[in-house]
């Protein structure tokens, strides 16, 4: 049986998001927004809510007629997001969110046994110490063998996959990122854009595990998704952004 993970990549400018917020946030979300002092925090909060509410309403047809104000996105104490439907309570399933530089990625699965994490990163050069601080020795050695033009792509991929895996694990950065190792079936295949490619994350912590995942390049951005728990056949189902 195939289990779908629904996902969406969304962009919107701040004025559009502020206008959207007036009628599409739940009361608790409006209160949270009012408490955010910094503009970039407000923009990220609104972008994530807009993307997540759109994804939920499209992934679950029965909720498609609800106003977004009736679909609230809250956060657990560990920061993980979850969905609450007005009058019906918490929606079973797993929601993951990531945002970077005016873009938000979100993923949803209705299977409560299938945890997943999604991450979005800009592909860019990082300080030489970054790889040593966060990647494994083997990954560092591989990065050095790549042409200089490909190195930022690989390092971004290795970091983004970790971020997605840590969300799936529910640990965040409390787990040393060097205890995770990224492997790709074709290490040289770093250039395809807009197509999901498989990867795996080996986790050496507590109960060792290998988490399946996928990655794709979208222009200047890297998108990764990693799962754990029951891992049936998974179909990654893309939904259109609210901006079209």
TIVODO-236886 format. One record per residue: residue number from 1; residue in one letter; chain; x, y, z of N, C-alpha, C in turn. Coordinates in nm, 3 decimals, padded with zeros to 5 digits. Example, Ala and Ser with C-alpha at 12.3 -4.5 7.8 and 13.67 -1.06 7.14 Angstrom:
<rs>
[r 1, A, A, [01.319, -00.569, 00.780], [01.230, -00.450, 00.780], [01.320, -00.330, 00.780]]
[r 2, S, A, [01.285, -00.225, 00.708], [01.367, -00.106, 00.714], [01.290, 00.003, 00.787]]
</rs>
This chain:
<rs>
[r 1, X, A, [00.085, -00.119, 00.000], [00.000, 00.000, 00.000], [00.089, 00.125, 00.000]]
[r 2, X, A, [00.056, 00.221, -00.084], [00.135, 00.343, -00.094], [00.080, 00.449, 00.001]]
[r 3, X, A, [00.170, 00.511, 00.076], [00.132, 00.618, 00.168], [00.178, 00.751, 00.111]]
[r 4, X, A, [00.086, 00.846, 00.093], [00.128, 00.975, 00.038], [00.183, 01.069, 00.145]]
[r 5, X, A, [00.288, 01.141, 00.109], [00.330, 01.258, 00.185], [00.306, 01.378, 00.094]]
[r 6, X, A, [00.216, 01.464, 00.135], [00.180, 01.581, 00.057], [00.277, 01.694, 00.090]]
[r 7, X, A, [00.319, 01.769, -00.011], [00.413, 01.878, 00.017], [00.386, 01.995, -00.076]]
[r 8, X, A, [00.439, 02.109, -00.034], [00.415, 02.233, -00.107], [00.532, 02.329, -00.080]]
[r 9, X, A, [00.571, 02.402, -00.183], [00.674, 02.505, -00.172], [00.609, 02.637, -00.210]]
[r 10, X, A, [00.616, 02.735, -00.120], [00.538, 02.858, -00.137], [00.626, 02.981, -00.122]]
[r 11, X, A, [00.598, 03.083, -00.203], [00.662, 03.214, -00.188], [00.551, 03.320, -00.183]]
[r 12, X, A, [00.575, 03.425, -00.107], [00.480, 03.537, -00.100], [00.553, 03.658, -00.043]]
[r 13, X, A, [00.516, 03.776, -00.086], [00.580, 03.896, -00.035], [00.510, 03.940, 00.094]]
[r 14, X, A, [00.581, 04.011, 00.183], [00.525, 04.048, 00.314], [00.392, 04.124, 00.307]]
[r 15, X, A, [00.374, 04.225, 00.218], [00.243, 04.293, 00.215], [00.127, 04.198, 00.186]]
[r 16, X, A, [00.149, 04.103, 00.095], [00.045, 04.005, 00.065], [00.012, 03.921, 00.188]]
[r 17, X, A, [00.114, 03.881, 00.262], [00.093, 03.799, 00.381], [00.020, 03.877, 00.490]]
[r 18, X, A, [00.055, 04.003, 00.509], [-00.012, 04.084, 00.610], [-00.161, 04.098, 00.577]]
[r 19, X, A, [-00.193, 04.118, 00.450], [-00.333, 04.127, 00.409], [-00.404, 03.993, 00.430]]
[r 20, X, A, [-00.336, 03.884, 00.399], [-00.391, 03.750, 00.417], [-00.423, 03.723, 00.564]]
[r 21, X, A, [-00.339, 03.773, 00.653], [-00.352, 03.742, 00.796], [-00.483, 03.791, 00.856]]
[r 22, X, A, [-00.538, 03.901, 00.804], [-00.657, 03.962, 00.864], [-00.773, 03.865, 00.874]]
[r 23, X, A, [-00.791, 03.780, 00.775], [-00.909, 03.693, 00.773], [-00.876, 03.544, 00.780]]
[r 24, X, A, [-00.748, 03.508, 00.784], [-00.713, 03.366, 00.770], [-00.641, 03.306, 00.890]]
[r 25, X, A, [-00.613, 03.384, 00.993], [-00.552, 03.331, 01.113], [-00.657, 03.300, 01.218]]
[r 26, X, A, [-00.634, 03.192, 01.294], [-00.718, 03.160, 01.408], [-00.686, 03.258, 01.522]]
[r 27, X, A, [-00.775, 03.274, 01.620], [-00.749, 03.370, 01.729], [-00.614, 03.350, 01.798]]
[r 28, X, A, [-00.577, 03.225, 01.827], [-00.449, 03.201, 01.894], [-00.331, 03.239, 01.804]]
[r 29, X, A, [-00.347, 03.219, 01.674], [-00.241, 03.257, 01.581], [-00.228, 03.409, 01.573]]
[r 30, X, A, [-00.340, 03.480, 01.576], [-00.334, 03.626, 01.575], [-00.265, 03.679, 01.700]]
[r 31, X, A, [-00.294, 03.615, 01.814], [-00.229, 03.656, 01.939], [-00.079, 03.632, 01.933]]
[r 32, X, A, [-00.040, 03.519, 01.875], [00.102, 03.490, 01.862], [00.170, 03.591, 01.770]]
[r 33, X, A, [00.105, 03.623, 01.660], [00.160, 03.720, 01.566], [00.179, 03.855, 01.633]]
[r 34, X, A, [00.082, 03.896, 01.712], [00.090, 04.027, 01.778], [00.207, 04.035, 01.875]]
[r 35, X, A, [00.251, 03.920, 01.927], [00.361, 03.918, 02.023], [00.498, 03.917, 01.956]]
[r 36, X, A, [00.502, 03.900, 01.825], [00.630, 03.895, 01.754], [00.677, 04.038, 01.726]]
[r 37, X, A, [00.793, 04.074, 01.777], [00.841, 04.211, 01.768], [00.917, 04.240, 01.639]]
[r 38, X, A, [00.982, 04.137, 01.584], [01.071, 04.160, 01.470], [01.003, 04.123, 01.339]]
[r 39, X, A, [01.022, 04.209, 01.240], [00.953, 04.194, 01.113], [00.983, 04.061, 01.045]]
[r 40, X, A, [01.109, 04.018, 01.048], [01.143, 03.893, 00.980], [01.077, 03.773, 01.047]]
[r 41, X, A, [01.059, 03.780, 01.180], [00.990, 03.673, 01.251], [00.841, 03.671, 01.212]]
[r 42, X, A, [00.782, 03.789, 01.199], [00.642, 03.797, 01.157], [00.624, 03.741, 01.017]]
[r 43, X, A, [00.715, 03.779, 00.926], [00.705, 03.732, 00.788], [00.717, 03.580, 00.780]]
[r 44, X, A, [00.813, 03.522, 00.855], [00.832, 03.377, 00.852], [00.711, 03.305, 00.911]]
[r 45, X, A, [00.657, 03.359, 01.020], [00.540, 03.299, 01.083], [00.422, 03.296, 00.985]]
[r 46, X, A, [00.396, 03.411, 00.921], [00.283, 03.418, 00.828], [00.304, 03.330, 00.706]]
[r 47, X, A, [00.425, 03.328, 00.654], [00.454, 03.247, 00.536], [00.432, 03.099, 00.565]]
[r 48, X, A, [00.480, 03.054, 00.682], [00.462, 02.915, 00.719], [00.316, 02.879, 00.739]]
[r 49, X, A, [00.240, 02.968, 00.805], [00.097, 02.941, 00.826], [00.020, 02.938, 00.695]]
[r 50, X, A, [00.050, 03.031, 00.607], [-00.018, 03.035, 00.478], [00.007, 02.906, 00.400]]
[r 51, X, A, [00.134, 02.864, 00.395], [00.168, 02.742, 00.322], [00.103, 02.619, 00.385]]
[r 52, X, A, [00.110, 02.608, 00.517], [00.057, 02.489, 00.585], [-00.095, 02.479, 00.572]]
[r 53, X, A, [-00.165, 02.589, 00.591], [-00.311, 02.586, 00.581], [-00.354, 02.550, 00.439]]
[r 54, X, A, [-00.283, 02.603, 00.340], [-00.315, 02.569, 00.201], [-00.292, 02.421, 00.176]]
[r 55, X, A, [-00.180, 02.369, 00.225], [-00.150, 02.228, 00.202], [-00.255, 02.138, 00.268]]
[r 56, X, A, [-00.290, 02.167, 00.393], [-00.387, 02.083, 00.463], [-00.522, 02.083, 00.391]]
[r 57, X, A, [-00.567, 02.199, 00.347], [-00.698, 02.206, 00.281], [-00.698, 02.135, 00.147]]
[r 58, X, A, [-00.581, 02.127, 00.081], [-00.574, 02.058, -00.048], [-00.545, 01.910, -00.033]]
[r 59, X, A, [-00.472, 01.873, 00.072], [-00.437, 01.733, 00.092], [-00.554, 01.654, 00.150]]
[r 60, X, A, [-00.644, 01.723, 00.222], [-00.758, 01.657, 00.285], [-00.885, 01.719, 00.227]]
[r 61, X, A, [-00.943, 01.659, 00.124], [-01.059, 01.719, 00.056], [-01.173, 01.755, 00.150]]
[r 62, X, A, [-01.193, 01.677, 00.256], [-01.303, 01.704, 00.348], [-01.287, 01.838, 00.419]]
[r 63, X, A, [-01.163, 01.891, 00.423], [-01.138, 02.019, 00.489], [-01.132, 02.134, 00.389]]
[r 64, X, A, [-01.147, 02.104, 00.261], [-01.130, 02.205, 00.158], [-01.229, 02.320, 00.167]]
[r 65, X, A, [-01.346, 02.295, 00.225], [-01.448, 02.400, 00.233], [-01.431, 02.487, 00.357]]
[r 66, X, A, [-01.343, 02.448, 00.449], [-01.324, 02.526, 00.572], [-01.248, 02.655, 00.542]]
[r 67, X, A, [-01.280, 02.758, 00.617], [-01.199, 02.879, 00.612], [-01.063, 02.849, 00.674]]
[r 68, X, A, [-00.954, 02.907, 00.621], [-00.823, 02.888, 00.685], [-00.822, 02.928, 00.831]]
[r 69, X, A, [-00.910, 03.020, 00.870], [-00.917, 03.062, 01.010], [-00.964, 02.949, 01.101]]
[r 70, X, A, [-01.027, 02.846, 01.044], [-01.071, 02.731, 01.122], [-00.966, 02.620, 01.128]]
[r 71, X, A, [-00.855, 02.642, 01.058], [-00.744, 02.545, 01.059], [-00.626, 02.615, 01.127]]
[r 72, X, A, [-00.598, 02.577, 01.251], [-00.492, 02.644, 01.327], [-00.365, 02.559, 01.328]]
[r 73, X, A, [-00.252, 02.625, 01.310], [-00.121, 02.559, 01.317], [-00.056, 02.602, 01.447]]
[r 74, X, A, [-00.036, 02.508, 01.538], [00.027, 02.535, 01.667], [00.162, 02.464, 01.674]]
[r 75, X, A, [00.234, 02.487, 01.782], [00.363, 02.422, 01.802], [00.366, 02.351, 01.937]]
[r 76, X, A, [00.420, 02.230, 01.937], [00.442, 02.156, 02.060], [00.556, 02.221, 02.138]]
[r 77, X, A, [00.575, 02.184, 02.265], [00.686, 02.242, 02.343], [00.823, 02.227, 02.277]]
[r 78, X, A, [00.842, 02.118, 02.199], [00.970, 02.099, 02.132], [00.978, 02.174, 01.999]]
[r 79, X, A, [00.872, 02.249, 01.965], [00.873, 02.329, 01.843], [00.806, 02.264, 01.724]]
[r 80, X, A, [00.779, 02.135, 01.730], [00.718, 02.065, 01.617], [00.576, 02.117, 01.594]]
[r 81, X, A, [00.539, 02.146, 01.468], [00.405, 02.198, 01.441], [00.300, 02.087, 01.438]]
[r 82, X, A, [00.177, 02.125, 01.468], [00.065, 02.032, 01.454], [-00.058, 02.112, 01.414]]
[r 83, X, A, [-00.161, 02.040, 01.369], [-00.281, 02.103, 01.314], [-00.398, 02.081, 01.408]]
[r 84, X, A, [-00.475, 02.187, 01.432], [-00.596, 02.177, 01.512], [-00.713, 02.234, 01.431]]
[r 85, X, A, [-00.821, 02.157, 01.422], [-00.939, 02.199, 01.348], [-01.043, 02.250, 01.446]]
[r 86, X, A, [-01.093, 02.369, 01.423], [-01.192, 02.427, 01.514], [-01.314, 02.336, 01.525]]
[r 87, X, A, [-01.350, 02.303, 01.650], [-01.465, 02.219, 01.675], [-01.438, 02.070, 01.667]]
[r 88, X, A, [-01.318, 02.031, 01.619], [-01.286, 01.889, 01.605], [-01.158, 01.849, 01.677]]
[r 89, X, A, [-01.080, 01.944, 01.722], [-00.958, 01.913, 01.795], [-00.839, 01.888, 01.705]]
[r 90, X, A, [-00.739, 01.826, 01.764], [-00.613, 01.802, 01.693], [-00.630, 01.702, 01.581]]
[r 91, X, A, [-00.571, 01.732, 01.467], [-00.579, 01.646, 01.350], [-00.467, 01.542, 01.356]]
[r 92, X, A, [-00.500, 01.411, 01.355], [-00.393, 01.309, 01.356], [-00.306, 01.320, 01.232]]
[r 93, X, A, [-00.179, 01.295, 01.247], [-00.087, 01.300, 01.134], [00.038, 01.376, 01.170]]
[r 94, X, A, [00.121, 01.402, 01.072], [00.249, 01.469, 01.093], [00.263, 01.586, 00.996]]
[r 95, X, A, [00.294, 01.704, 01.051], [00.319, 01.824, 00.972], [00.460, 01.870, 00.997]]
[r 96, X, A, [00.530, 01.909, 00.891], [00.664, 01.964, 00.905], [00.674, 02.091, 00.822]]
[r 97, X, A, [00.747, 02.191, 00.876], [00.760, 02.321, 00.812], [00.905, 02.365, 00.808]]
[r 98, X, A, [00.940, 02.440, 00.704], [01.072, 02.501, 00.696], [01.058, 02.629, 00.614]]
[r 99, X, A, [01.131, 02.733, 00.650], [01.127, 02.856, 00.570], [01.265, 02.918, 00.563]]
[r 100, X, A, [01.288, 02.982, 00.449], [01.418, 03.047, 00.427], [01.403, 03.152, 00.317]]
[r 101, X, A, [01.444, 03.274, 00.347], [01.453, 03.381, 00.248], [01.326, 03.398, 00.165]]
[r 102, X, A, [01.213, 03.413, 00.233], [01.088, 03.440, 00.164], [01.022, 03.321, 00.100]]
[r 103, X, A, [01.065, 03.199, 00.135], [01.004, 03.077, 00.084], [00.973, 02.985, 00.200]]
[r 104, X, A, [00.866, 02.910, 00.187], [00.829, 02.812, 00.290], [00.804, 02.678, 00.224]]
[r 105, X, A, [00.854, 02.572, 00.287], [00.826, 02.435, 00.244], [00.751, 02.367, 00.357]]
[r 106, X, A, [00.649, 02.290, 00.322], [00.578, 02.215, 00.425], [00.541, 02.078, 00.369]]
[r 107, X, A, [00.525, 01.982, 00.461], [00.490, 01.845, 00.423], [00.391, 01.791, 00.525]]
[r 108, X, A, [00.297, 01.710, 00.477], [00.192, 01.654, 00.563], [00.168, 01.509, 00.528]]
[r 109, X, A, [00.156, 01.426, 00.632], [00.115, 01.287, 00.616], [00.005, 01.257, 00.716]]
[r 110, X, A, [-00.100, 01.191, 00.672], [-00.210, 01.155, 00.762], [-00.178, 01.032, 00.845]]
[r 111, X, A, [-00.071, 00.961, 00.813], [-00.033, 00.840, 00.886], [00.036, 00.878, 01.016]]
[r 112, X, A, [-00.025, 00.855, 01.132], [00.037, 00.896, 01.259], [00.164, 00.819, 01.292]]
[r 113, X, A, [00.185, 00.705, 01.227], [00.305, 00.627, 01.253], [00.422, 00.668, 01.165]]
[r 114, X, A, [00.399, 00.758, 01.071], [00.504, 00.797, 00.977], [00.549, 00.940, 01.009]]
[r 115, X, A, [00.659, 00.952, 01.083], [00.715, 01.084, 01.112], [00.804, 01.127, 00.996]]
[r 116, X, A, [00.804, 01.255, 00.968], [00.891, 01.305, 00.863], [00.935, 01.448, 00.896]]
[r 117, X, A, [01.039, 01.491, 00.829], [01.087, 01.628, 00.842], [01.121, 01.682, 00.704]]
[r 118, X, A, [01.089, 01.810, 00.682], [01.124, 01.875, 00.556], [01.214, 01.994, 00.587]]
[r 119, X, A, [01.306, 02.022, 00.497], [01.396, 02.135, 00.518], [01.423, 02.204, 00.386]]
[r 120, X, A, [01.439, 02.336, 00.395], [01.467, 02.421, 00.279], [01.588, 02.507, 00.312]]
[r 121, X, A, [01.688, 02.506, 00.226], [01.810, 02.585, 00.247], [01.850, 02.653, 00.117]]
[r 122, X, A, [01.910, 02.770, 00.130], [01.969, 02.835, 00.012], [02.106, 02.773, -00.015]]
[r 123, X, A, [02.133, 02.743, -00.141], [02.263, 02.688, -00.179], [02.363, 02.803, -00.183]]
[r 124, X, A, [02.460, 02.800, -00.093], [02.555, 02.910, -00.082], [02.684, 02.861, -00.020]]
[r 125, X, A, [02.791, 02.935, -00.041], [02.919, 02.902, 00.020], [02.912, 02.930, 00.170]]
[r 126, X, A, [02.976, 02.845, 00.247], [02.980, 02.862, 00.391], [03.124, 02.871, 00.438]]
[r 127, X, A, [03.142, 02.922, 00.558], [03.276, 02.933, 00.616], [03.341, 02.795, 00.618]]
[r 128, X, A, [03.472, 02.786, 00.591], [03.539, 02.655, 00.590], [03.520, 02.575, 00.718]]
[r 129, X, A, [03.500, 02.643, 00.830], [03.484, 02.571, 00.957], [03.348, 02.503, 00.967]]
[r 130, X, A, [03.251, 02.545, 00.885], [03.115, 02.492, 00.896], [03.113, 02.340, 00.878]]
[r 131, X, A, [03.176, 02.292, 00.771], [03.173, 02.147, 00.744], [03.240, 02.070, 00.856]]
[r 132, X, A, [03.350, 02.123, 00.910], [03.418, 02.054, 01.018], [03.336, 02.048, 01.145]]
[r 133, X, A, [03.255, 02.151, 01.168], [03.173, 02.155, 01.289], [03.050, 02.067, 01.282]]
[r 134, X, A, [02.994, 02.048, 01.160], [02.863, 01.984, 01.151], [02.860, 01.856, 01.069]]
[r 135, X, A, [02.957, 01.832, 00.981], [02.955, 01.713, 00.895], [03.055, 01.610, 00.944]]
[r 136, X, A, [03.044, 01.488, 00.892], [03.136, 01.382, 00.931], [03.271, 01.398, 00.860]]
[r 137, X, A, [03.371, 01.327, 00.910], [03.502, 01.330, 00.847], [03.495, 01.282, 00.703]]
[r 138, X, A, [03.418, 01.174, 00.679], [03.406, 01.120, 00.543], [03.338, 01.221, 00.450]]
[r 139, X, A, [03.236, 01.290, 00.499], [03.168, 01.389, 00.416], [03.259, 01.507, 00.384]]
[r 140, X, A, [03.338, 01.548, 00.481], [03.436, 01.653, 00.457], [03.536, 01.611, 00.350]]
[r 141, X, A, [03.583, 01.486, 00.361], [03.681, 01.436, 00.264], [03.621, 01.432, 00.125]]
[r 142, X, A, [03.494, 01.391, 00.114], [03.429, 01.387, -00.016], [03.412, 01.528, -00.073]]
[r 143, X, A, [03.372, 01.622, 00.011], [03.351, 01.759, -00.035], [03.478, 01.817, -00.097]]
[r 144, X, A, [03.593, 01.783, -00.039], [03.720, 01.835, -00.088], [03.751, 01.783, -00.228]]
[r 145, X, A, [03.700, 01.662, -00.260], [03.727, 01.605, -00.392], [03.643, 01.668, -00.502]]
[r 146, X, A, [03.538, 01.741, -00.465], [03.448, 01.799, -00.565], [03.507, 01.925, -00.625]]
[r 147, X, A, [03.470, 01.956, -00.750], [03.507, 02.086, -00.806], [03.453, 02.197, -00.716]]
[r 148, X, A, [03.524, 02.307, -00.709], [03.485, 02.415, -00.619], [03.343, 02.464, -00.647]]
[r 149, X, A, [03.300, 02.457, -00.772], [03.166, 02.504, -00.808], [03.056, 02.415, -00.750]]
[r 150, X, A, [03.089, 02.285, -00.725], [02.989, 02.191, -00.673], [02.990, 02.181, -00.521]]
[r 151, X, A, [03.097, 02.229, -00.458], [03.111, 02.210, -00.314], [02.997, 02.273, -00.234]]
[r 152, X, A, [02.955, 02.396, -00.265], [02.843, 02.453, -00.186], [02.715, 02.370, -00.198]]
[r 153, X, A, [02.693, 02.310, -00.316], [02.574, 02.227, -00.336], [02.577, 02.106, -00.245]]
[r 154, X, A, [02.692, 02.037, -00.242], [02.703, 01.917, -00.159], [02.693, 01.950, -00.010]]
[r 155, X, A, [02.762, 02.053, 00.036], [02.760, 02.089, 00.178], [02.619, 02.132, 00.219]]
[r 156, X, A, [02.551, 02.207, 00.133], [02.414, 02.247, 00.162], [02.324, 02.124, 00.171]]
[r 157, X, A, [02.341, 02.030, 00.078], [02.262, 01.908, 00.081], [02.287, 01.829, 00.209]]
[r 158, X, A, [02.412, 01.813, 00.247], [02.445, 01.737, 00.368], [02.387, 01.802, 00.492]]
[r 159, X, A, [02.388, 01.936, 00.496], [02.332, 02.007, 00.611], [02.179, 02.000, 00.610]]
[r 160, X, A, [02.118, 02.025, 00.494], [01.972, 02.024, 00.485], [01.915, 01.887, 00.520]]
[r 161, X, A, [01.979, 01.780, 00.473], [01.932, 01.646, 00.505], [01.937, 01.620, 00.655]]
[r 162, X, A, [02.038, 01.673, 00.721], [02.046, 01.660, 00.867], [01.930, 01.733, 00.935]]
[r 163, X, A, [01.905, 01.855, 00.890], [01.795, 01.932, 00.948], [01.663, 01.856, 00.934]]
[r 164, X, A, [01.640, 01.799, 00.816], [01.517, 01.723, 00.794], [01.514, 01.598, 00.883]]
[r 165, X, A, [01.627, 01.530, 00.896], [01.633, 01.409, 00.979], [01.610, 01.441, 01.126]]
[r 166, X, A, [01.666, 01.551, 01.174], [01.650, 01.588, 01.314], [01.504, 01.621, 01.346]]
[r 167, X, A, [01.432, 01.677, 01.247], [01.288, 01.700, 01.265], [01.214, 01.567, 01.271]]
[r 168, X, A, [01.249, 01.474, 01.182], [01.183, 01.343, 01.183], [01.210, 01.269, 01.314]]
[r 169, X, A, [01.331, 01.283, 01.365], [01.369, 01.218, 01.492], [01.307, 01.287, 01.612]]
[r 170, X, A, [01.272, 01.415, 01.595], [01.215, 01.491, 01.706], [01.317, 01.542, 01.806]]
[r 171, X, A, [01.445, 01.547, 01.765], [01.550, 01.588, 01.858], [01.598, 01.731, 01.837]]
[r 172, X, A, [01.582, 01.782, 01.714], [01.643, 01.911, 01.683], [01.793, 01.903, 01.702]]
[r 173, X, A, [01.857, 02.017, 01.724], [02.003, 02.021, 01.735], [02.055, 01.973, 01.869]]
[r 174, X, A, [01.967, 01.913, 01.950], [02.016, 01.851, 02.074], [02.104, 01.730, 02.043]]
[r 175, X, A, [02.088, 01.673, 01.924], [02.171, 01.561, 01.880], [02.287, 01.614, 01.797]]
[r 176, X, A, [02.408, 01.571, 01.830], [02.527, 01.612, 01.756], [02.512, 01.573, 01.609]]
[r 177, X, A, [02.519, 01.671, 01.520], [02.496, 01.644, 01.378], [02.602, 01.553, 01.318]]
[r 178, X, A, [02.716, 01.540, 01.383], [02.821, 01.450, 01.331], [02.790, 01.303, 01.360]]
[r 179, X, A, [02.679, 01.278, 01.431], [02.635, 01.141, 01.451], [02.536, 01.097, 01.344]]
[r 180, X, A, [02.518, 01.182, 01.245], [02.436, 01.150, 01.129], [02.526, 01.153, 01.006]]
[r 181, X, A, [02.503, 01.062, 00.914], [02.585, 01.057, 00.792], [02.494, 01.043, 00.671]]
[r 182, X, A, [02.517, 01.127, 00.571], [02.435, 01.129, 00.450], [02.499, 01.042, 00.343]]
[r 183, X, A, [02.418, 00.958, 00.280], [02.468, 00.880, 00.166], [02.370, 00.896, 00.050]]
[r 184, X, A, [02.426, 00.898, -00.070], [02.348, 00.911, -00.193], [02.382, 00.795, -00.285]]
[r 185, X, A, [02.282, 00.737, -00.354], [02.313, 00.628, -00.447], [02.413, 00.670, -00.553]]
[r 186, X, A, [02.401, 00.792, -00.602], [02.492, 00.842, -00.704], [02.553, 00.973, -00.654]]
[r 187, X, A, [02.668, 00.965, -00.592], [02.727, 01.084, -00.532], [02.761, 01.191, -00.634]]
[r 188, X, A, [02.783, 01.151, -00.757], [02.819, 01.250, -00.859], [02.697, 01.320, -00.918]]
[r 189, X, A, [02.578, 01.267, -00.891], [02.458, 01.322, -00.954], [02.403, 01.439, -00.873]]
[r 190, X, A, [02.475, 01.548, -00.874], [02.437, 01.664, -00.792], [02.364, 01.772, -00.869]]
[r 191, X, A, [02.350, 01.756, -00.998], [02.297, 01.867, -01.078], [02.148, 01.863, -01.112]]
[r 192, X, A, [02.079, 01.747, -01.114], [01.938, 01.749, -01.156], [01.856, 01.846, -01.073]]
[r 193, X, A, [01.769, 01.921, -01.137], [01.687, 02.019, -01.066], [01.539, 01.984, -01.080]]
[r 194, X, A, [01.463, 02.004, -00.971], [01.319, 01.985, -00.975], [01.272, 01.842, -00.976]]
[r 195, X, A, [01.359, 01.746, -00.947], [01.322, 01.604, -00.945], [01.373, 01.544, -00.815]]
[r 196, X, A, [01.287, 01.472, -00.744], [01.329, 01.409, -00.620], [01.431, 01.298, -00.647]]
[r 197, X, A, [01.541, 01.302, -00.572], [01.646, 01.200, -00.579], [01.657, 01.135, -00.441]]
[r 198, X, A, [01.681, 01.002, -00.435], [01.686, 00.935, -00.305], [01.816, 00.964, -00.228]]
[r 199, X, A, [01.807, 00.959, -00.096], [01.923, 00.964, -00.008], [01.891, 00.881, 00.114]]
[r 200, X, A, [01.990, 00.861, 00.199], [01.969, 00.791, 00.325], [02.053, 00.859, 00.432]]
[r 201, X, A, [02.001, 00.856, 00.555], [02.071, 00.914, 00.669], [02.098, 00.802, 00.769]]
[r 202, X, A, [02.225, 00.772, 00.795], [02.261, 00.677, 00.899], [02.273, 00.752, 01.031]]
[r 203, X, A, [02.202, 00.704, 01.133], [02.199, 00.769, 01.264], [02.270, 00.680, 01.365]]
[r 204, X, A, [02.375, 00.731, 01.426], [02.450, 00.657, 01.526], [02.423, 00.721, 01.662]]
[r 205, X, A, [02.306, 00.694, 01.716], [02.269, 00.751, 01.846], [02.156, 00.669, 01.905]]
[r 206, X, A, [02.172, 00.627, 02.032], [02.069, 00.544, 02.093], [02.055, 00.416, 02.015]]
[r 207, X, A, [01.940, 00.397, 01.951], [01.919, 00.282, 01.864], [01.959, 00.322, 01.722]]
[r 208, X, A, [02.072, 00.272, 01.671], [02.115, 00.310, 01.536], [02.008, 00.279, 01.433]]
[r 209, X, A, [01.998, 00.364, 01.333], [01.894, 00.347, 01.232], [01.940, 00.409, 01.102]]
[r 210, X, A, [01.876, 00.370, 00.992], [01.896, 00.434, 00.863], [01.762, 00.491, 00.820]]
[r 211, X, A, [01.759, 00.622, 00.801], [01.635, 00.690, 00.764], [01.634, 00.717, 00.615]]
[r 212, X, A, [01.527, 00.678, 00.545], [01.518, 00.708, 00.402], [01.477, 00.853, 00.379]]
[r 213, X, A, [01.523, 00.909, 00.267], [01.486, 01.046, 00.236], [01.503, 01.077, 00.089]]
[r 214, X, A, [01.476, 01.204, 00.055], [01.483, 01.250, -00.083], [01.534, 01.394, -00.084]]
[r 215, X, A, [01.589, 01.435, -00.195], [01.634, 01.572, -00.209], [01.609, 01.619, -00.352]]
[r 216, X, A, [01.596, 01.749, -00.366], [01.590, 01.807, -00.499], [01.637, 01.952, -00.492]]
[r 217, X, A, [01.689, 01.996, -00.607], [01.733, 02.134, -00.620], [01.622, 02.214, -00.688]]
[r 218, X, A, [01.589, 02.331, -00.629], [01.493, 02.423, -00.688], [01.561, 02.559, -00.705]]
[r 219, X, A, [01.619, 02.581, -00.823], [01.690, 02.707, -00.845], [01.806, 02.721, -00.749]]
[r 220, X, A, [01.804, 02.824, -00.667], [01.911, 02.850, -00.571], [01.887, 02.781, -00.437]]
[r 221, X, A, [01.787, 02.695, -00.432], [01.749, 02.634, -00.304], [01.761, 02.482, -00.308]]
[r 222, X, A, [01.786, 02.424, -00.191], [01.791, 02.279, -00.172], [01.673, 02.240, -00.083]]
[r 223, X, A, [01.600, 02.138, -00.127], [01.484, 02.089, -00.054], [01.510, 01.942, -00.019]]
[r 224, X, A, [01.492, 01.907, 00.108], [01.510, 01.769, 00.150], [01.393, 01.723, 00.235]]
[r 225, X, A, [01.366, 01.593, 00.232], [01.259, 01.534, 00.312], [01.306, 01.398, 00.360]]
[r 226, X, A, [01.295, 01.373, 00.491], [01.343, 01.249, 00.552], [01.231, 01.190, 00.637]]
[r 227, X, A, [01.218, 01.057, 00.636], [01.110, 00.991, 00.712], [01.168, 00.892, 00.812]]
[r 228, X, A, [01.085, 00.859, 00.910], [01.117, 00.751, 01.004], [00.986, 00.690, 01.052]]
[r 229, X, A, [00.996, 00.582, 01.128], [00.876, 00.511, 01.171], [00.844, 00.404, 01.070]]
[r 230, X, A, [00.717, 00.371, 01.057], [00.680, 00.272, 00.957], [00.709, 00.332, 00.820]]
[r 231, X, A, [00.777, 00.257, 00.735], [00.817, 00.311, 00.605], [00.762, 00.225, 00.492]]
[r 232, X, A, [00.633, 00.240, 00.461], [00.576, 00.169, 00.346], [00.623, 00.238, 00.219]]
[r 233, X, A, [00.568, 00.194, 00.107], [00.594, 00.267, -00.017], [00.538, 00.407, -00.002]]
[r 234, X, A, [00.619, 00.506, -00.033], [00.581, 00.645, -00.013], [00.571, 00.717, -00.146]]
[r 235, X, A, [00.464, 00.793, -00.164], [00.448, 00.877, -00.282], [00.455, 01.022, -00.237]]
[r 236, X, A, [00.544, 01.099, -00.297], [00.557, 01.240, -00.266], [00.465, 01.318, -00.360]]
[r 237, X, A, [00.362, 01.379, -00.303], [00.256, 01.442, -00.381], [00.269, 01.594, -00.368]]
[r 238, X, A, [00.302, 01.660, -00.479], [00.318, 01.805, -00.476], [00.184, 01.874, -00.496]]
[r 239, X, A, [00.163, 01.983, -00.422], [00.046, 02.067, -00.437], [00.089, 02.207, -00.480]]
[r 240, X, A, [00.003, 02.276, -00.551], [00.038, 02.408, -00.603], [00.041, 02.512, -00.492]]
[r 241, X, A, [00.137, 02.601, -00.499], [00.150, 02.709, -00.404], [00.030, 02.804, -00.414]]
[r 242, X, A, [-00.005, 02.872, -00.303], [-00.111, 02.972, -00.310], [-00.084, 03.082, -00.411]]
[r 243, X, A, [00.044, 03.104, -00.441], [00.080, 03.207, -00.539], [00.073, 03.154, -00.680]]
[r 244, X, A, [00.038, 03.026, -00.694], [00.023, 02.966, -00.826], [00.148, 02.899, -00.876]]
</rs>
